[in-house]
Amino acid sequence: MVLSLFLFANHAFAQTTPEKETKSPAKPSATQNPDSLEARVEHYLRNLYAWGPDFDVKVGTPKPSPIPDLLAVPVTVATGGQSDTATVYVDKNVKFLFRGELADMTVDPLAETLSKLHPGNSPSLGPKDAKITLIEFADFECPSCRQLDLILRDLTASNPDIRLVYKNFPLTSLHPWAMTAAIAAQCTYQQNPDAFWKIHNAIFDAQDLITPSNAWDKLNDLATQLGLNMEAFRTCMADPATTKQVEENVAEGHALNVTATPTTFVNGRRIVGPDQPVIEQYLKFYKILN
């Protein structure tokens, strides 16, 4: 990510000397007042991270933060067709800046995330009233999702009291047949919910054999092997409404700031990647609580 070095950095404006500022090749926009907070933040960050003219840096309007005398300042950086946004905090004297998160310890830290997670009618394994729910956003063409799938098969088998919910999140810019696979899985679920996990597993097992040129045939073969009504299946595959259902999953992921697959939420706790130790840690934590 463009701002990967930006995360959790703590710096003081006083560290940048006037001489360095004068010699820096990247200056704020000429339309800005050079003494304004926005201009000083932009100039400092450009100097700190060596963001030259090929980086488009936009500093938004400062807003009050929960901490008195500390302003929240949104910063967006774009280069090479990629962009990222973060919030920095600046004191009202415009002397100190830090990058991090402010947490209100009087509220549940997972409440906002949980409010955006909707198991709804998505395919799931395990009891619907389970005390531990894993909601996975995944892409059938994603190798890391395949790794996680193998982990979750074992975990759900050994923990039948947990619930696993699958959400389609095809990364179409990276994976050319991921959307087709997501639609095929959705059509299988609509026709026979019990068959969803069979095609889900079959797609991941055949991941190395599926290509953009043979995806349609391979997915139809898998559906045929499951005994689906193929006329209804093909009609569903061509129906724009099915694509819209997949896109609704994607929109839900975007609302949760999902940017990579697999991303799994264990009772609202985010895990990115096939991180088995962390998944098991969270499961153990909730089993002790319950």
N, C-alpha and C positions, 0 to 999 in steps of 0.2 A: 504494500500500500504506500501511497505517496507520503503519508505522514507517519510511517512506521517508527521513525526515529523521534517523532514528536510526542509519543506516548509517555506520560508520567515523567516528563522532564521538568526540572525545577531550576529556574535561572533568574538572576537579577538583572535589571536593566543597567545597573551600575557597572556590570562586567564589561560592557561595550564602551570603549573609550571614544571620545570625540574624534581622535585621529583615525581610528578604524572606520568610523561612520563616514568620514570625509572620503576615504579611499575606497569604500565599498562600491563595486560596479553596479549593484542592484539597488535602485532607489525607488521609494514609493511614487505613486502617480503624481505627475506635476499638478494635477487638479486638486490634490489634497493640501491642506495646511500642514506643512512639515512638522509643526509643533502639536498637531492634534494627536489624541490618543491612538486613533486608527493608523495614522501614518507612522507613529513611533513603534507600534506593535508590528506593523508590516516590515519596517526597516530592520528591526531587531531580529525578527524571525528569518528574514532573507539572509542577514549576515550570519546568524547562528547556524543555519542549515545549508548555506551556500546555494540558495535558490536564486539563480540568475534570471535573465530576461525570458528564458524559455519556460519559466514557471509563472503561471497566472495566480497571484495571491490576492484574495479579496477578504478584507476585514470588515465584518458586519458592525452594526450599531451596538455599542456596549449597553448592557442591561443590568439592573440590580441583581445581586445574588443573595442567597439566604444569609450570607455573612455580611454584616455592616461594613462599609468602606471597601468592599471588594466587588469589582464589576466582572460580569461574565461577558466575554467577547468571542463571538463565533468567527472562525477562520476557515476559509475554503481554499484549497490549493489544487491546481490542475496542471498536468503536463502530459504530453504524449497520449492524449485521449483518455487518461485516467484522472480521477479526482478523489479527494477525500475531504472530510469536514471534521473539525474538532472545536472544542471550546477551551479557551485559555482564560485565566483569571488574572486581573490586573488591579493593583491598589489604586485608589483615587488620586494618589500623588504621582501616578504613572512612573513608579520607580521599580516595583517588583512584579514579576510575571511567573505564574506556574501553570503547568498542564497537569490535570488530574480530574478526579471526580469528587464532588461534594455529596456526602451521604447524610440524610436526615435520620438519625438513630431513633427517632420517635415513631417511624412508620416501618411496615414490613418491607424489606428490601426487594422482595420478589413480587409484591402486589401488582405493580404495573405490568410486569412480564406476564403474570398469570392472567391478567385481564385481557391480554391480546392473544392468548392461546385458546383455540377452540377445537377440541376433539371432534365435536359435531358428528357428522355422518362419515368421517374418514375411516378407512379400514383399520381395525384394531384386533389385537390378541389379548386375551385375559379378561378378567371381570371389569365391567364398566364402573363398579363402585370401588375399584382397587385404591388402596391408600398410597400407592406409588404409581405414577403414570409417566412413561417416557414418550415424548412426542418428537419424532424424528423427521427432519426435512432432508430429503435425499434425492439423488440423481442416479438413474439406473446405469448410466454410462461412466459414472465416477468410480475410479479404482478404490479410493478411500472408503466410499460408501459400501463397496463390496467387502472390504475388510471389516467394517463395522457390522455388516449384515451377518457375517460368520460369528462375530462375537455375540450379537444379540440372539442368534438362534440358540446358542448354548445358555445364555442368561435366562431367556424366557422359558426354556425347557426345565432349568433347575430352579426357577422362581415363578411358578404358575400363578402366584398371587399378585404379580405386577401386571400392569397394562401397557402394551406397546401400541402406539398410534403412528401410522405412516402418512406423511404429507409429501406430495410430489413437489420437487423444486428443481426442475431441469435447467441446467446452465446452458442455454441454447447457443450462447456465443462461443462456448468451448466444446460442446458435445453435440454433434450434428444429428444423432438419432435419439437423444435423450427425451425429447418431447414426444416422438412417436411411441417410445416405450411407456412413457407416463400415460399417454392416451390409451394404449392397449391395456395397461393395468387398470385404469379407471373403468374401461368398458367391461373388463372381466368382473370387476367388483360390482358394477351395476347389474350385470346379468346373473352372477352367482357369487355373493359375498364370501362364501366358504372357499371359493376357488382363488380368491385374490392372493393369498399367501403362497399358493402353489405357483402361480405365474410370477409372483414377486421373486421367489427363490430361483425359479427356472431362468429368469432373465439375468439375475446376477451370476448364476452358475455358467450361463452361456455368454457372458459379457465379452470374452476374448474372441468369440466366434461371430459376433454381430458387428456389421459394418454399416455405414450409411447406405450402401448399395443393396444390401440384403436384409436390412432391418424389417421391412414390411413383410417379406416372405417368412423370415425367422419367427416373427411375433405371431403371424397367422398360424404357423406350424405349432407353436406352443399352445395357442388357443385351441387348435384342433385336438391336440393330445389331451387337453383337459375336458373334452367332450362338450365344448360350448356350441351354441347355435351360431354357426359361422355367418349366416346371412345377417342376423341381428348384430353380431360382433362387427362386421365390416360396415354396416350402416352406422353403428355407434362411432366407429373410428373416423368416419367422414363427417360426422355431425359437429358443426361449430360449437354447439352447446357443451360437448365433451371437452373441447379445448378450453372453453371458458371456465369449466370446473377446475381444470389443472391450473389455469392462470389465477384462480381465486386462492389456491394453495400458495402460489408464488407471492401473491399480494400479501397474504397473511405473514409469510416469511419476511417480506420487506418491511412490514410494520414492526417486526421484531428485530430489525437490523441484521437479518441473516444475509451474509455475503459469501458464504462458502459452504460446501457440502462435504461430509454430513455435518449438520448441526442438530444436536439433540438437547431437549429440555427435560430434566428429571425433576418433576414437581416444580418446574419453573427455573431450575438451575441450568445454565447454558454450558454445553460441552461442544467444542468444535473439533472434529476429527474422530478417528476410531480409538479413543483414549480409554481402554478397558480399565486401567487402575482407577481413574477418576469416576467412571460410571459405577464401579464396585464400591468405591468410597461413599458415593451419594446413596446408593442402595443400602449400605450398612448403616449410614446415618439415619435414614428414615425408618429402617426396621427397628433400630434401637428406640427411636421416638415413639413408635407405635407398639 
